[in-house]
Amino acid sequence: MKLLKWMSCVLLAVASVACIQNEPLNAECDIVKASLPEDILNREPIIENDKVIFIVKNHISVSELSPEFELTPGATIEPSSGTVRNFTTPKKYIVTSEDGKWQKTYTVEVEVNNTINLNYDFEHVKQRVTGNYTYDIFYEVGPAGNEVMTWASGNPGYALTGSPDLKDNPSAFPTYQIDNGHSGKCLALTTRSTGDFGEMVKKPMAAGSLFIGKFDILNAMQDALKATKFGTPFVNIPRSLKGYYKYAPGETFFETDGKGNLVQVPGKVDKFNIYAVFFEAVKGMEMLDGYNVLSADNANIVAVAEINDADRVAAGEWTSFNIPFVYREGKEIDPQKLIDGKYSITIVFSSSIDGDYFSGAPGSTLLIDEVSLVCLNQDEL
């Protein structure tokens, strides 16, 4: 009997080893966490699909920093985690999967509190290109001609529809660049049907949108409102948001019936939205999301600039807007928090005001150009 038990244990151990040996190696190659010492960072690091952004305090030198990274199980990174590098310019890191078959290149940037531009002409785009689709990514450049800010949009989520029209055709996406702006090129936002894929996942429509923040593609299917993250550090005092727009609402307005089906609403006309939110970023709410970005009960919001409802109408010619920031009751700016970079701002454009709830008129198109944030000087506070 003892011999039989001993043989059984041996066989079980051999079987366990065989299972371990046959388990496939991990094919993922992602950065899941990034870190620098807490006394250096101003905010939590921002991790996107192929980019990591560290935002550090004003007095920090970025010439000798050694960021550390947590990767998907078994993956490796080159240069290695903890390597000292000069981040006065963005640096590349290559992550290789455990099975060695896949690689992803990340751009790692270090920003000092606030490098955001105050003027946006939408002349600069780069393109996300794969074998299945191509879409525009808007970005801003600094005085030296370097990229200082990348706008976010819902284009990565729309790419999941898999439409053959998306290949080599950025203008088939909801957010894209066109010629004939108020000056040069401009931003174009169009509300579009998401087709069979949208019907399947109960998200039948996508408004064109552009905003300061990031779009979390990993959570887009589960919760689209949570997937939109708004805000970037801001050390100026916003006074107004101004620029130019054109708008043509789509012919037929639809709402979702709660089950993801579109229901026509006769006589209803689509509306666009333009707004900016200035808020205090606190631990646990460094960025806002689709649920709280305009919430009346969000205690972190300091001031909001939102276009009047009466102005959300068709405009066939370029029309100027100049929207003042209205402070929430009891809110004021703390000068020291402003200096320390504890405030953030976002700007949002959408071709359908209810697009985040998958309602609107397919074909509604909003054009935007020559936008500026008008700010006060700190000594005017």
N, C-alpha and C positions, 0 to 999 in steps of 0.2 A: 504493500500500500504506500509506504514512504517513497519507494522508487517511482511509483506511478505519479505521486504528487510532485516529486522533483522534476520528472519529465514534462509534466503539464506546465510547470512554472517556466521551464526552459523554452518550451514551445510558445508560450504566451509572450515571453520577453522577445523572442526572435520575431514573432508576428508584429509586436509593437515597433521594433526597430525597422522592420520592412515597411510599415505604414509611414513612419517618419521619413524614410528614405524616398518613398514614392510620392510624398506630398509635393505638389508643384511649387516652384519658387515664385515669389511675389513679382508681378509685372508692373506695379505702380512705382512712380518716380516723382513724388510730390514733396514740397516743403509744407509741413503741417503746423509748425511753430517756429518763430524766429525771436531772438532776444538780444538785448544789450542791457547793461546794468540799469536798474531803475532810476538811479540818480542822474542818468544821462538822458533818458527818454522823456519826452513831453507827452506822448500818447502811446497807446498800444500799437505795435507794428501792424501795418496793413498788408495782408497776404492775398494776392490775386492769382489768377491762373498761371501767369508767367512773370510775375513781378512781386517784389517785397519792398515796402517803403517804411523806413524808420524816420520818425520825426523827433528830433532832439532839441534840447533847450538852447536858447540863444548863445550862451557863452561857450558851448562845446565846440572843440576843434574836431573836424571830421577827417583829418589827415591820417590818423592812426586809430582805427576802430577794428574790433575783432568780433563781429556778430557770430552768434551760435544758432544752429538750426537743428530742429527735430524733423526727421524724414519718415516717410512711410516705411514699414518694417523691412529691413534688409537692404534698403537703398543706400547709396553712397553719394557724396558730394565732393566736387572739385572746383576750387580749392577747398580744403577740409574745413569743417566747422571750427571756429575759433581763430582762423588765420587773420593776422593783422594786415589791413589794406587801407589805401588812401581813397576815401569816398568823396573827394572834391568833384569827382565825376562818377556816374553810375558804373557798377561793376557786374560782370557776368559770372554766374555759377552754373555748373552743369550737374544735374542730378541723374544718376543711373540706377535703374531698377535692379532688384536682387537677382533676377534671371539674366541680367546683362543685355537684354534685347531692346530696352527702351531707354531713351534719354529725354530730358527736358531742360532747356536753357532758361534760367531765371535772370532777370535784371534786378539788381539790388541797389536802391537809391537811399541816400540819407539827406533829409531836408532839415533845415534849421528853422523850426517853428513856422515860418510863413514865407513861401516864395510865390504865392499866387499872384497872377496878373490882375489888373483892375480893368483892362480893356480886352474885348474878345471880338475878333473879326472873322473867325471860322474859315480862315484861309488854309489852315494846316490840317491835313489828314494823313494817316497811315492806314494800311489795309491789313486786316486779318484774312489770310488766304489759306485755304485747305483745298483738297481735291473736290470738296462738295459745295463750298460757298466762299464768297468774298464780301466783306463788309467794311465800311469806313469807321475809323476811330479818330475822333477829333482831339487835337492837343494844342497847347499854347507854348510859345517860345519866349525866352527871356531876352534881355538886351544883347547877350552874347550869341544869340541864335540857338541856344540849347533848349531842349524840351523841359519845361518846368511844371506842367500840369496836364494830365490826361482826363478828358471828360468821360463820363460813364453813360451808357445807354442800355436799352433792353435788347440790342441786336444779338448778343450771344444766346439769349433765350429764344429769339425768333429763328435762329439758325437750326434749332432742334426740329423745326417743322419739316426739314428735309426737302423742301420744294426744289425741283430742278431749275426753277427760274433764278435761284440764288447764286448759281455758279457764275463767276466772273461778272456779276451784275450787282454792285453795291446799291444801286438805286431801286432794287426790288425789296430792300429792307425798309423797316419803318424809319430809320435814322440815317441820313446820307447827305452828301455835299452836292450842290448844283452851282452852275454859273448864273450870271445875271442877278447877283445880289444888289443890295443898295449901293455897295461899292465892292467890285471884284466878285468873289464867290460868297456863298452863304450856307447856312444850315437849313436843311429841309426835313420836316417831320410829317409822316403820313400814317394814318390809321389803316391797318390792314387785317384782313381775315387770316387766321392761322390754319385754315384748311382742315383736312381730315385729321391731322395730328392734334390740332386744337380741339376738335370735337371729342376726340378720344380722351384727352386729359382735362376736359371741361374748362378750357381756356380758349374760347373761340375767336378772340380778337386781340390785337396788340396795337396800342397807340404808339406813335412816334414820340420818343422822349430823349432828352439830353439833360444831364444834371452833374453837379459837382459831388463826387462821392464814388461809389463802386457798386457793381451789380454782381451779386453772389450767385453764380450760375449753379452751384452745387445744391442750393436750396430753392431754386426758381420754380421747380415743378411742385414742391410741397407747399410753399407759401410765397407767392410772388410779392406780396407787400413787405414781408420780412426780408426778402432778397435784395430789395433796393435800400442801399445804405447811403445816407446823405451827410455831407459835411467835410470840411478841411479846415485846419487851423487858420485863424485870421486875426491880425494884430492892428487892424484899422477900425475906424468907427464909421459904419455904413450910414449914408444919408439917403440915397435913392438908387434905384436901378433904372437905367434908361437904354433905349435902343430903337430898332425899327422892326416892324413885322408886316407880313401879308397873311391873309387867312381865307381859305375856301372850304366851307363845311361840305361833307359828303352828302349824297342825295338822300339816303335812307338811314334813319337812326334805329339802332337796335339796343335792347337791354337783355341781360341774361335772366333766365327764369328761376335761378337758384339751383338748377340742375345742370348748368353749363350750356343750355340751349339758347339760341338767339331768338328774341321776340321783337318783331317790328313795332315801333311806336309812331303811329301816324301823326304828322304835324310837328313832331319834336325836331329841333335843329341842334346840331352838335355845337359845342363850344370848346375853345382852347384854354390853356392856362399858362401864365407866366408868373413866377413868384420867386422870392428869395427869403431865407430864414437865417437870422443871426441868433446863435444860442450858446449857452455855456455847456462845454463838454465836461462831464463828470465821469468818474469811474463807473463802469457799467452802462454808460450811455455816452460813449465818445462820439458816436454817430447816431443820427435819427434814422427812422425807417418809414415805410409807407403808412404805418398805423399812427405814428405820433408826430410826423413832420409838420403838420398844421393843427395839431390838437389844441383846443382851447384850454385843456387842463394840463398841458405839458409845462411843468414849472421851470424847465430849463430854457424855454424859448424866451428871448429878450425882446426881439423886434421882428416884424414880418412886413415885407413889401409884396403885395399881391395886386395884380391888375384888376380894375373894377369890372364887375359883371356886365355893366352896360357897354364896356369896350370889347367884350368877347364876341364880336360879330364879324361877318364877312368884310374883308378889306382887299380890294383888287389892286390897290396901289400901296406903295410903301408908306406905312403909317408910323409915326413916332410914338413912343411911350416914355414916360418919366414917372416912376412909381415910388413914392416916399416910403421909407421905413416907419412903421407905426409901432411904438413901444407898447408892450403889454402892461397892463395896470400894475403899478408898484415896482416896475423893473427899471433899473439903471445900470450903467456900466461901471465896474470896479476898475479904476486905472491900473492897479497893480496886477490884477488878473489879465488885463489886456496886454500889458508888457510881458507877462509870463506865458502868453499864448494859451490861455485857458478858454478862450472863446473860439467858436467855429462859425463858418458860413456855408450855405449851399445856395445854388441858383438852379431852378428847374423850369424846363419848357416841355409842354405836352400838346399834341395835336388834338386830344380829346380829354376834357377835364375829368371824365369818369372812366378813363381808359384803364386805371388800376383796378377797376371792378369789372373789366371786360365789357364795357358799354361804350357806345359811340357810333359814328357813321363811317364805314369803310370808305376810304378816299379822302377824308378830311385832311387837309394839308396846311401846315403852318410853316412859314418861312421866317427866319430870324437873321438879323445882321447888325453889326456895329453896336454891340452891347457894352455898357460901361457900368462899373460900380462907382458911384460918386461918394467920396468919403470925406470926413472931417479930419483935421489934424488932432493929435492927442492933446495939444495945448488948448484946443477949443472945447474940450470935455467939461 
